[in-house]
Amino acid sequence: MNRTKARAPTARGVALTMAWGAVAVGYKWGCPVARQDGIGARVVTSAVFFAVGVGLIFHVRRALLRELRQARRVARAAQSVVLRPLPPRLDGLVLAAAQLSAERGACIGGDLYEAIATEHGVRVVMGDVRGHGLTALGTVAAVLGSFREAAHDEPGLDGVLRRLERALARHLRERARAEHPAHGGPDPDHPVAEEFVTLLLLEIDGEGALFALNCGHPWPYRISDARVEPLSRADPLPPLGPFPLPAELESQPCGRLRPCESLVLFTDGVEDARDSRGRFFSLAGTLREAVRDTPVSPQTILRTLFAALLHHTGGKHADDIAVLVLRNDRGKSSRGDTCGSAPRTRPATTRR
């Protein structure tokens, strides 16, 4: 049934094209005016063929636009399945996330994120697959699919990370066999054998305690009042893929996410974005500017950040970009008001 519907527009297009061609040929050989040599006959003949050509071009254009709209609908549907929209609230946390693909016309790229409420706490993943665009989509789907299961099943983040490592290795083996069916394993000289994923796993328990495992990914920024600082400065593990995980693997305590504090997770495409002069984008500076005067919501931080990014790059970013902002909205601040309900008083500065 679906195949019949898919063939119908193509069959109509072929029939219409043949009809236009038949009109042109019929006019040329069947109309007496077309066989005359006078200037008037030539003008009429040219007008007929011009009209036929315009009609064909218009039809082809409409067909291409229809196919493009259909492809975009399919891409959006794939995005909603692979990279699902995050809920605005999750177990007392307020969330906002967005991503941009570096590949023109693609809705999704090589960046991935997810947040899931489990019995072990809220677990978050942010990752970046080597490469970008549609070529990285299969790896994104494999990693996210494994995380969505492991986040519920594994009591510790170390177990989640080992599950992701196995899922990535299995995906790359299957992909290598599909691309090189004559080989029993991945070809060392093939790009599949060199693929890797940078990955950050976070766990936020009911009391706000933070635990993390970082495989080659940028550390997120913590926003507390007007302060913006990295969550940790510890050296991360190597990215998933090229090297096996160590035998002893323990999640790193990263303090607490107190009420009204926020975390900004991002992929390296954000800080690697350059302007026309080659200057890198200042993520920390942009965040400080965004939260300088009043407490703002994760949605406002996200909008401000993407607006600054697009202005900095002129809308021409060379890498995929993904940002996830979450705020601890459990309870109230020390003044008794809810997060973001009142402006802060900026501390006075002393001139020297």
N, C-alpha and C positions, 0 to 999 in steps of 0.2 A: 504493500500500500504506500509506504513512504517512498519507495523507489519510483512508483508510478507518478507520485506528485512531483518528485525531483525531475523526472524526464519531461513532464508536461511543458514547462517554460522553454526548455531547449527545443522541443519539437515545434512549438509555436514560433520560436525565433527563426528556425531553419525555414519553416513554411513562409513566414513573412519576407525573409530575405529572397527566397526564390520568387515570390510574387513580385517584389520590386524589380528583380532582374528580368522577369518575364515581361513586365511593362516596358522596360527600356528596350529589350530586343524586339518586342512586338511593334513598338513605335518605329524603330529603325527600319525594319523590313516590311511592315504592313501599312505604314502611312505614306501616302504619295508625297507629302510635304518634305519628309525626311530624305527622299531621293532627289530632290531638286538642288541645284547648285547656286541659287540666288542668295543674296545676303539676308533677305527676310527668312528664307527657309533655314539658313544656318543659325540665325538667332533663335528661332523657335526650337530647333533641335538642341542647341546648347542649353536653352532654358529647361527643356524636358529632362535632359541628362543631369543638369544641376539639381533639379528638384528631386530626382531619383537618388542622387548621391547624398543630398542633405537628409532625405528620409532614412537612408541606410545608416548614416552617421548618428542621427537622432535615436534610431532604434538600438544601435549597438551601445550608445551611451546609457540609455535607460536600462538595458540589460546588465551592463557593468555595475551601475549604481545599485541595482536590485541585488546583485550577487554580493557587493560590498556590504550592504546593510545586513544581509543574511549572515555573512561571515562575522560581522561585529556582534550580532545577536548570539551566535554560537560562542564567540570568545567571551562575552559577558557571562553567559551561562557556565562556561568552564571556569571562569574566575570565581563565581559564586560557590562552586563546588570545591575547587582546589584551595583557594585563598578566601575562606568564608569571612563575611563582615563580622567584626567583633561586636558583642552586645555593649550598649552604652554603660551598663553597670554589671558587675560580677562580684558577688560575695563581698559587698561593701567597698569595692574599688570602682572608680569611674575611669572608663577607657575611651581612647580615641586613636585611630590608626588610619594610615593611608600610604599608598605607594605609587610610584611612577616608573614606567618601563622606559629604558633607554632606546628600545627598538621602535622605530616609527610605525604607528598603526597597531602595535601590540598593547593589549590591556593588562597583561601580567608579564613578569620577567623572572629573574633569578633570585629575587628576595622573598623571604617567607617570614611569617609571624603567626602566632596563635596564643590564646590565653584560655585556660580551662580551670574551672573550679572542681577540685577533687577533695576526697577525705583527708588528703595530706596537706591541703592548702591550695592556694591559687598558683598554678604552674604556667610559666610563660616561656615561649621559645622565640628567638629572633635569629634569623640565619641569612646567609648570603652564598648562593651557589656560584662556583666559578663560571664566568661567562654571563650572558644576559639574554633576554628575549625568549622566544619560543623554544630554543634549543635546550634551555635549562628547565623547562616546565616539568619534564618527567622526573627529574631529580627532586624538584620542589614537592611534587605530589608524593613521592616515595618517603621523603623525610617527614612531611606533615602527617601522612597517614600513620606512620609508625608512632609519632609523638602522641597523636590523639588516643591511641590505645595504651601506650606505655605510661602516660601521665596518670592514668587511673590504676594501672596494674602494679607499678613498681613503688615500693615504700620509700625509696631514696632516689635522689637525682642521679646518683651514679648508675643505678639500674636503668633509668630512662636513657642516659647518654649511651650506655652500651647497646641498648636496643636500637637506638638511632644509628650507631656505627654499623651494626649488622644489617639493618635495612638498606643503608647506603651501599655497603659492599655487595649485597645481593642484587640491588638495582643495577650497579655498574657491571657486574658479571653478566646479567641478562642482556643488558644493552650491548656489551661487547660481543656476545654470541650472536645477537641479531644483526650487528653490523659486519661481523667477521665469522660467518657460519662455518668456515673451513677450519677455524682454530678452536681448540678446546678451552682456551682461557683468554683473558684480555691481552691484546697485543701491546707490549711495552712502549712501542713507538707511536701508538694511537692516542689521540687526545682523551679517550675515555679512561685510559689508565692514569692520566694525570689530573683527573678531575677531583675537586675537593670542595668542602663546605665549611665556612666559618660559622660558628654556632655559639649562642649564649642561652643557657638555661637558668631560669630564676624560679625560686619558690618563696611565696609569701604566706606565712602561716596566720592563724587567727589572731595572734598578738602582734602582727606586723614584723616578726623576725624575718630577715632576708638571708637566703642561701643561694649560691650561684656556682655554676660550672661554666667555664669560658674556654672555648676552643678557637683561638685565633680571631676573636671578634672584638670590636671596640666596646669598651666598658660604657654602660649608660651613665647619664648625668642625673644626679639627685638635686631636686629643687626644694629648698627649705627656706621659706620666706623669700628674701631676695638673693640668697646664696645659691650659686650653681657650681657644683663640684663633681668630679667623677665618683662613681659608686665605690671603685677600688682602683688601686694602682699596681696590683699584683700582676706578674707576668702570666699571660694565658697559656693554656696547653696548645699544641699544634692543631691546625685545622683537621677536621675529620677527613679521612681518605688516604693521604699519603703515608701516615704513620699510625701504628696501632696505639690504642689507649694504654696508659700505664697499668700495671697489675694492681697497684694500690691507688684507689681513686676516691677522694673525699670531697664533698661539696664545701665551698668556702663560705664561712659566716661573713655577712656584710652589714652587720648592725641591724637597725630596725627602721622600718618605714613608718614614721609617726603620723598621726592624724594631720591631714592637710598637706603632707609632703608628697611630692611627685617624683616619678622616674621617667626619663626620656630615653627610650631604646631606639637605636638607629643602625643602619648599615653604613659601610664606609663610603658609599656613593655620596653621602651628605657632606662629610668633611673633605672629601676629595674633589668636590665640585669647584670649578674654576670660572672666573670671569674672563672677559676678553683680553685682559692683561696677564692672565695666568695666575692670578691670586686665588688662594684657597678660601673657601667659605668658612667663616668663623661661627661655628655652631654655638659654642659657649657664650660668645658675645651676643649673639642674637637672642639666646634664651634669657640672658641677664636683662637685656633691653625689654623683652616681652613681659617679664615679671617684676620690673623695677618699681612700678608705682602701686599697683593693686593686685591682690590675688586673682588669678585668672584660671579658667577651667581648662582641662586637657584639650577640649575642642578649640578653644581660643589659641592655646599654645601651638596646636597643630596648624591652624590656619595662618597664624603669624609666621611660623617657620617656613611653610611652603611658599608663601608669598615672597618672603625674603630670598629663598632659594631660587625661585623663578626669576626674580629681579636680578640676582647676582649672576646667573648664567645666561640671561636673556632667553630663557626657555629652551636652551640647548645643552642639556646635561648628557655627559658621555657614559654614565653608568646608571644602573637601576638605583632607585632611591626608595627606602621604606623607613617610616617613623611610627613608633608606638608610644603613646603617652598614657601613663596610669597614675591615679592619685588615690591615696588612702582617704576615703570618706567615712571611715568608721569612727563614730563619736564626734566630738567637737574639739575645737582648738582650746588653748589655755584661757582665752578670754571668754569662752562660753558661746561664741557665735559659730555658725556653720562655715565651712570652707568657702571663701570667696564672697561672703556676704557684705563685707565692709572694707573700705580702702585701708591700706596700711599707712602709718605715719612714717615718713622717711627720716632716718636719723640725721641730726644736724651735722654739718661738716665744718671743720675748723681750718681757716686759711692760714697758711704759713708765709 
